[in-house]
Amino acid sequence: MVDITPMVAQGVQIIHGYGDGKFRIGEVSHAGPVLVQPESTLVWEVASDVSIPELDLATLAPIFEVEETYDILLIGTGTRQVFLPPARRAEIRAMGPVAEVMDTGAACRTFNLLLAEGRRVAAALLPVE
């Protein structure tokens, strides 16, 4: 597992590692896809091999239902980057955050970096085997 631990404010959970189909977030191990917010991590109700272009926005509902909206939603697409169709990106933007799509490793590192900068960020992450 790759360790990517930055320095962040207390009470904010960060992604400590990823790999082997799991994530280590806030010192808790999570198997499979996850939705990560600074204060919580939830199971992302999608298959690990979900087709990113056909992503169902309903599965991202916990990200959009928070009281304070996020500026950025990072979408980690597994071992390689898979782009969202422009219309889907626009739908996410209409809900609040800008969607940034990248491979899962880059999404994990970017999530931690943005948290360290005090940015309002969430992530939807597919696991890396």
HUDA-V8139 format. One line per field, one symbol per residue. phi: phi as a letter, one per 30 degrees, with the letter a starting at -180 (. if undefined). burial: # if it has 24 or more other C-alpha atoms within 12 Angstrom, else .. Layout:
BEGIN
phi=???
burial=???
END
This chain:
BEGIN
phi=.dcbdccbddjcdbcdaakhibbcbhicdbcidbccbecabbdcdbddcededceddedceeddcddcdcdbcdcccjdbdbdddedddddddddkdddccaddedddddeddddddidcbbbcbcdcd
burial=...###.....########.######...#########.#####.#.##..#..#.#.##.###....##########..#.##....#..#..#####################....#########.
END
